[in-house]
Amino acid sequence: MIIEEELDKQKLPDDSENMRSNDFAVFTVEKKPVMLEVVEVLTMLSKSKKAILRAKGDSIPNAVAVANIITEKMLKGNSKIDKISVDTEGAVGMGKMLSTIEIVLMKN
């Protein structure tokens, strides 16, 4: 799992003009036990109001599960899924496609 503080302001979603760039962090979800990743994201959310979950390929179901566990079980009523973005990356010349997802979680 990779946790990195987001420093680049241009990566902020359009609807968050009042947030500073250090008010959120990016979490890359991998194919590891879901509850371990939930705990790490909850730790991030205790320090900021916003967390961005990113996943690629086979890790996408884990990212969705992490987001659902946090918003529906752990922080029910105190958090929400703000935005979901899906995309597909293609390797040049190979014809192979890789799906990606980005889920923005907000804490109330």
N, C-alpha and C positions, 0 to 999 in steps of 0.2 A: 504494500500500500504506500502510496506516495502522497504526502501532504505538503503543499507548497503555498506560501502566502502569496496572494495575487497582488502584484504591484503595478500592473499596467492598467491605467484607468480606461483605456479604450475597450477593454474587455467587459466593462460593466454593461448590463442591460440598459436599454433606453429609458425604462421607467424608474431608474434609481438615481436621478440627478443629484439628490441630496446626500448620497452615501459617499464616504471617502473610500479610496481604493484599499485601505487596510481594514475595512469593516467586514470583509469576507475572505474566505479561503477556498481553495479548490482541493477536492479529494478525488483521487483516481481509484475507482473500484476495480478490484481484481477478482479472480476466482478463488476466493478464500472463504472460510466460514462467515456467513452473513452477520451473525450476532457480534463477531469481533469488529467488523466494519461499522456496524450500528453504534457500538460503544465509542469508536474513534470519531465518528461524525457527531455524536452527541457531545463529546468533549470539545470539538470545534465550535458547535453551536452554543456552548456555555460561555465561550469567549467572544463570540460575534453574533450578529443577528442574521447572518446569511451564509449558507454553504452551497457550493456548486459541486455536484457529483458528476463525474465524467466516467464513461466506460466505452469499451470497444468490443465488438464481436461477441464471444461467448460470455463475457462479463456483464452484458446488458441486463439479463434477468436478475443478477445480483444487485445491480444499481436500483432497479425498480423495486425489488424487495426491501432494500435498505430504506428507500424513500417512504414506502408504505408503512413499514414498521415504525419509523420515527413519527410520521404524521398521524397515523391511525391508532397506534398503541402507546408509544412512549411519551409523546408530547401532544396528545390529542387535545384539540382546542387551543393549543399554544403555538402551533406551527402549521404551515401550509406549503403545498407545492406551488411555487409562483410561476414557473415556466418550464416547459419541456421542449427541447430541441433535438430533432433526429437528423442524421445526415449519413451519407455514404461516401467513403473515400475509395477511389480507384487507383490501383497501381499502374503507372504509365507503362504501356506495352505488354502488360501481363494479362489484362482482362479480369483480374481478380478484384472483387469488391469487398470492402470492410465497412460494416455499419457502425455508427457511433451514436451516443446519446449524451445529452447534458441536462441534468435536472437541477433546478434552482430551488432550494429549500429556504424558507423565511421563518424566523421565529418571531412571534408576536410580542 
